[in-house]
């Protein structure tokens, strides 16, 4: 089975009684069967949800996260200090790019870093 990166955005809305509002976002590489199981569980308890359909190219660099992502709404180069899955609150940069140049940008970073990216496609 193919490992897919899926992103959940689950919101609990504030009620008239002023209960707390929570947003839950999770990113993980999962087998499709595991993703569907988690999606089913979280869908049952979320008041609203949004699947993030996109294609991402991840350049695996020790202690850093560099990716180029294209979704329906935007295309960006993302850089985060700190390794994926190790803590949070790292400095983050997101630079929009014209979708027509995605292939060129991926090629440029691959050449500069001398590595090929891992590709993650998400679509439903």
C-alpha positions, 0 to 999 in steps of 0.5 A: 500500500502507498503511504499518503500524507493526510492533513486534518483540520478539525474545529470545535466551535464556540457555543452560546454558553462560551465553551472553549473553541479548539482547532486540531491539526495533524500531519502524518504519513499513514497507510491508506487503511490507517488514514481511513480509520483515523478519518472515520474516528475523527469525523465522528467527533468533529463539528466540522472538518476540511481535508487539505488536498495538495501535492507536496515535494519534501526535501529531507534535510537533517533538522530542517523541513523544506517543501514545495506544495501546490493545492487548489488555492495556492502554491508555496515554498515552505521552510521550517527550522526543526525536524518534522515530528520533533517538537513544534513552535519552530520559525517558519517561512512560506513564500508564494510562487506562481503555479506555472513555475512549480517544476522549475522550482523543484528542479532548482532546489533538487540541484542546489541540495543535490537530492531528489524530493519525496512526493506526497499526493493527497486527493479525495 
